[in-house]
Amino acid sequence: SLDFGFFNSTGYNGVSATTPLIKTLKLSYLYYMINFGEFFVGSKKFNACFLGLICEAVVDTGTSYLIGPDFAVDPIIAEIGLKSDCSNLASLQPLCITIASQ
């Protein structure tokens, strides 16, 4: 579960974590933008950071899109390997993104 602006403890079991929002280049909070760390498909690690250093992402519960520069996103999408008819959905490896060092 991903909640914005409030804490809903009824929607999950486990440990919750928070991470601060970061400002855009215009030094304002225009989006739910955060820093992230490592990005994995199964046990395979990907560098989705700009120049290998700046790891920022906009999170949005209203979409399932994975959007970014081709050099970062294309290898991740290829590794996920979802078929166009979703027939292999149940056998896909987990997609994991480290946020707030967790």
Backbone as CSV, one residue per row, in Angstrom:
resi,resn,N_x,N_y,N_z,CA_x,CA_y,CA_z,C_x,C_y,C_z
1,SER,0.842,-1.177,0.000,0.000,0.000,0.000,0.887,1.239,0.000
2,LEU,0.473,2.239,-0.710,1.196,3.505,-0.758,0.192,4.598,-0.439
3,ASP,0.363,5.252,0.703,-0.567,6.295,1.142,0.134,7.648,1.109
4,PHE,-0.595,8.684,0.714,-0.055,10.037,0.682,-0.802,10.910,1.675
5,GLY,-0.072,11.580,2.545,-0.659,12.570,3.435,-1.313,12.031,4.683
6,PHE,-1.384,10.724,4.828,-1.977,10.149,6.033,-1.404,8.754,6.237
7,PHE,-1.681,8.175,7.385,-1.189,6.846,7.739,-2.377,5.925,7.952
8,ASN,-2.532,4.919,7.106,-3.645,3.979,7.196,-3.099,2.620,7.620
9,SER,-3.182,2.307,8.897,-2.613,1.065,9.414,-3.498,-0.150,9.163
10,THR,-4.701,0.041,8.626,-5.586,-1.101,8.395,-5.333,-1.779,7.055
11,GLY,-4.548,-1.179,6.196,-4.374,-1.697,4.850,-3.242,-2.678,4.659
12,TYR,-2.521,-3.023,5.713,-1.374,-3.918,5.548,-0.942,-4.470,6.894
13,ASN,-0.071,-5.449,6.835,0.621,-5.966,8.018,2.100,-5.733,7.801
14,GLY,2.821,-5.407,8.841,4.263,-5.230,8.699,4.730,-3.888,9.197
15,VAL,5.926,-3.547,8.780,6.580,-2.314,9.210,6.336,-1.236,8.163
16,SER,6.006,-0.040,8.610,5.838,1.068,7.679,7.074,1.956,7.720
17,ALA,7.257,2.710,6.665,8.400,3.616,6.584,7.942,4.912,5.920
18,THR,8.614,5.980,6.223,8.342,7.255,5.572,9.609,7.738,4.884
19,THR,9.437,8.588,3.927,10.581,9.203,3.256,10.194,10.642,2.929
20,PRO,11.116,11.561,3.043,10.767,12.962,2.775,10.563,13.216,1.284
21,LEU,9.686,14.157,0.975,9.539,14.625,-0.392,10.713,15.531,-0.717
22,ILE,11.085,15.576,-1.994,12.166,16.475,-2.410,11.594,17.503,-3.377
23,LYS,12.293,18.603,-3.495,11.843,19.686,-4.358,12.315,19.461,-5.793
24,THR,11.560,20.000,-6.752,11.936,19.938,-8.157,13.051,20.947,-8.423
25,LEU,13.491,20.990,-9.669,14.543,21.945,-10.027,14.123,23.392,-9.801
26,LYS,12.826,23.652,-9.785,12.332,25.006,-9.528,12.180,25.267,-8.031
27,LEU,12.714,24.363,-7.226,12.731,24.483,-5.771,11.336,24.581,-5.167
28,SER,10.420,23.801,-5.718,9.073,23.741,-5.160,8.613,22.285,-5.127
29,TYR,7.578,22.033,-4.370,7.013,20.691,-4.261,5.855,20.568,-5.253
30,LEU,6.147,20.209,-6.493,5.112,20.087,-7.518,4.545,18.678,-7.609
31,TYR,5.322,17.689,-7.187,4.938,16.293,-7.288,5.297,15.580,-5.997
32,TYR,4.829,14.339,-5.859,5.329,13.473,-4.794,6.641,12.882,-5.310
33,MET,7.714,13.671,-5.205,9.021,13.260,-5.707,9.903,12.850,-4.536
34,ILE,10.572,11.715,-4.705,11.403,11.162,-3.636,12.741,10.712,-4.190
35,ASN,13.675,10.514,-3.300,14.934,9.849,-3.645,14.732,8.353,-3.470
36,PHE,15.342,7.574,-4.329,15.296,6.130,-4.171,16.699,5.574,-4.306
37,GLY,16.851,4.309,-3.992,18.168,3.681,-4.036,18.235,2.610,-5.098
38,GLU,18.390,1.381,-4.680,18.576,0.282,-5.609,17.264,-0.143,-6.257
39,PHE,17.370,-0.697,-7.447,16.235,-1.127,-8.240,16.525,-2.550,-8.689
40,PHE,15.644,-3.502,-8.365,15.865,-4.912,-8.683,14.672,-5.509,-9.413
41,VAL,14.959,-6.423,-10.344,13.976,-7.356,-10.878,14.508,-8.721,-10.467
42,GLY,13.791,-9.366,-9.538,14.338,-10.578,-8.926,15.602,-10.204,-8.182
43,SER,16.695,-10.888,-8.466,17.963,-10.575,-7.801,18.882,-9.730,-8.677
44,LYS,18.428,-9.364,-9.878,19.255,-8.574,-10.795,19.101,-7.089,-10.503
45,LYS,20.232,-6.437,-10.244,20.243,-5.018,-9.886,20.396,-4.155,-11.136
46,PHE,19.676,-3.023,-11.154,19.741,-2.070,-12.263,20.094,-0.693,-11.747
47,ASN,20.839,0.056,-12.552,21.147,1.439,-12.227,20.165,2.326,-12.974
48,ALA,19.162,2.811,-12.283,18.154,3.683,-12.886,18.395,5.140,-12.516
49,CYS,19.582,5.448,-12.058,19.910,6.803,-11.606,20.543,7.606,-12.733
50,PHE,20.209,8.875,-12.805,20.780,9.769,-13.798,22.275,9.940,-13.536
51,LEU,23.069,9.657,-14.533,24.534,9.698,-14.425,25.056,8.791,-13.306
52,GLY,24.240,7.839,-12.904,24.642,6.930,-11.839,24.630,7.553,-10.460
53,LEU,24.144,8.781,-10.337,24.223,9.503,-9.065,22.876,9.978,-8.540
54,ILE,22.084,10.609,-9.385,20.847,11.243,-8.940,19.700,10.256,-9.102
55,CYS,19.180,9.787,-7.979,18.118,8.783,-7.992,16.832,9.416,-7.483
56,GLU,16.071,9.987,-8.404,14.830,10.657,-8.036,13.686,10.050,-8.822
57,ALA,12.519,9.995,-8.204,11.343,9.442,-8.865,10.096,10.161,-8.388
58,VAL,9.118,10.255,-9.277,7.793,10.741,-8.918,6.941,9.509,-8.682
59,VAL,6.293,9.434,-7.528,5.427,8.298,-7.221,3.977,8.744,-7.339
60,ASP,3.158,7.864,-7.914,1.767,8.205,-8.185,0.941,6.932,-8.093
61,THR,0.022,6.870,-7.172,-0.801,5.677,-7.015,-1.844,5.562,-8.121
62,GLY,-1.988,6.570,-8.964,-2.989,6.543,-10.018,-2.496,5.952,-11.323
63,THR,-1.299,5.406,-11.350,-0.767,4.847,-12.589,0.074,3.616,-12.295
64,SER,0.230,2.795,-13.301,1.110,1.632,-13.188,2.284,1.762,-14.143
65,TYR,2.475,2.941,-14.697,3.546,3.166,-15.656,4.905,3.213,-14.981
66,LEU,5.909,2.718,-15.699,7.309,2.874,-15.322,7.918,3.739,-16.413
67,ILE,8.173,4.986,-16.087,8.607,5.951,-17.090,9.962,6.518,-16.683
68,GLY,10.820,6.683,-17.651,12.126,7.266,-17.410,12.899,7.286,-18.710
69,PRO,14.158,7.678,-18.642,14.977,7.690,-19.855,15.155,6.260,-20.383
70,ASP,15.181,6.134,-21.707,15.293,4.818,-22.331,16.458,4.000,-21.785
71,PHE,17.618,4.638,-21.580,18.792,3.897,-21.121,18.562,3.242,-19.764
72,ALA,17.678,3.797,-18.960,17.417,3.254,-17.625,16.238,2.296,-17.618
73,VAL,15.182,2.636,-18.332,13.937,1.879,-18.251,13.913,0.656,-19.171
74,ASP,14.442,0.767,-20.371,14.364,-0.338,-21.331,14.948,-1.654,-20.795
75,PRO,16.127,-1.651,-20.161,16.643,-2.912,-19.629,15.771,-3.496,-18.510
76,ILE,15.156,-2.636,-17.720,14.282,-3.107,-16.633,13.030,-3.757,-17.216
77,ILE,12.417,-3.101,-18.187,11.212,-3.647,-18.810,11.519,-4.968,-19.505
78,ALA,12.674,-5.042,-20.176,13.059,-6.293,-20.835,13.239,-7.417,-19.821
79,GLU,13.847,-7.109,-18.685,14.068,-8.125,-17.657,12.750,-8.568,-17.011
80,ILE,11.809,-7.651,-16.848,10.503,-8.022,-16.301,9.869,-9.076,-17.209
81,GLY,9.886,-8.844,-18.506,9.476,-9.855,-19.467,7.992,-10.180,-19.509
82,LEU,7.138,-9.243,-19.181,5.697,-9.489,-19.234,5.244,-9.652,-20.684
83,LYS,4.527,-10.741,-20.960,3.984,-10.964,-22.301,2.793,-10.034,-22.539
84,SER,2.550,-9.682,-23.798,1.501,-8.716,-24.121,0.111,-9.204,-23.713
85,ASP,-0.087,-10.517,-23.626,-1.386,-11.037,-23.190,-1.422,-11.339,-21.684
86,CYS,-0.356,-10.976,-20.981,-0.224,-11.161,-19.523,-0.287,-12.632,-19.097
87,SER,-0.068,-13.560,-20.011,-0.181,-14.979,-19.690,0.895,-15.467,-18.719
88,ASN,1.975,-14.721,-18.568,3.038,-15.126,-17.634,3.052,-14.276,-16.360
89,LEU,1.992,-13.557,-16.097,1.926,-12.660,-14.942,2.232,-13.371,-13.624
90,ALA,1.676,-14.548,-13.436,1.850,-15.270,-12.164,3.287,-15.736,-11.947
91,SER,4.085,-15.808,-12.999,5.452,-16.327,-12.857,6.522,-15.236,-12.885
92,LEU,6.114,-13.970,-12.884,7.105,-12.886,-12.937,7.876,-12.773,-11.632
93,GLN,9.118,-12.323,-11.760,9.939,-12.079,-10.581,9.491,-10.783,-9.900
94,PRO,9.777,-10.651,-8.603,9.392,-9.405,-7.914,10.176,-8.203,-8.427
95,LEU,9.512,-7.070,-8.448,10.123,-5.793,-8.791,10.295,-5.035,-7.486
96,CYS,11.534,-4.731,-7.118,11.816,-4.106,-5.822,12.597,-2.815,-6.002
97,ILE,12.164,-1.786,-5.293,12.836,-0.482,-5.308,13.134,-0.110,-3.859
98,THR,14.378,0.195,-3.587,14.757,0.611,-2.238,14.407,2.080,-2.042
99,ILE,13.568,2.336,-1.046,13.178,3.707,-0.693,13.460,3.874,0.789
100,ALA,14.065,4.976,1.151,14.385,5.259,2.556,15.223,4.137,3.160
101,SER,16.160,3.617,2.374,17.085,2.563,2.816,16.382,1.290,3.245
102,GLN,15.155,1.068,2.769,14.402,-0.147,3.143,13.887,-0.851,1.911
